[in-house]
Amino acid sequence: MAERKPTACRFGFEKMRLHRITLWVVAGDSAARRVYEKVGFVTEDLLAGSSIGSEGRSLSLAGATASGTTW
């Protein structure tokens, strides 16, 4: 997958001319982090206790971005 950029991101940068795409995942999800970093996203933000999970627990989210100039 590292060689192939996700279609949605390619569309966003090439067709819609976006400058930046941001995604959010549960901070402790290391498998998700590996996947998005392989395709060019860079982890930038951590929002501690920013979301309420399905069981009423507070979750921390990690934010990552991809830039159209480095894509």
Long-range contacts (C-beta under 8 A, 24 or more apart in sequence): 1-35, 1-38, 1-39, 2-38, 2-39, 4-39, 5-39, 5-40, 5-71, 6-39, 9-39, 9-40, 9-66, 9-71, 10-71, 12-68, 13-66, 13-68, 13-71, 17-68, 18-68, 19-67, 19-68, 19-69, 20-65, 20-66, 20-67, 20-68, 21-65, 21-66, 22-63, 22-64, 22-65, 23-63, 23-64, 23-65, 24-61, 24-62, 24-63, 24-64, 25-61, 25-62, 25-64, 26-59, 26-60, 26-61, 26-62, 27-59, 27-60, 27-61, 27-62, 28-60, 29-62, 33-62, 33-64, 36-64, 37-64, 39-66, 40-66, 40-70, 40-71, 41-65, 41-66, 42-66
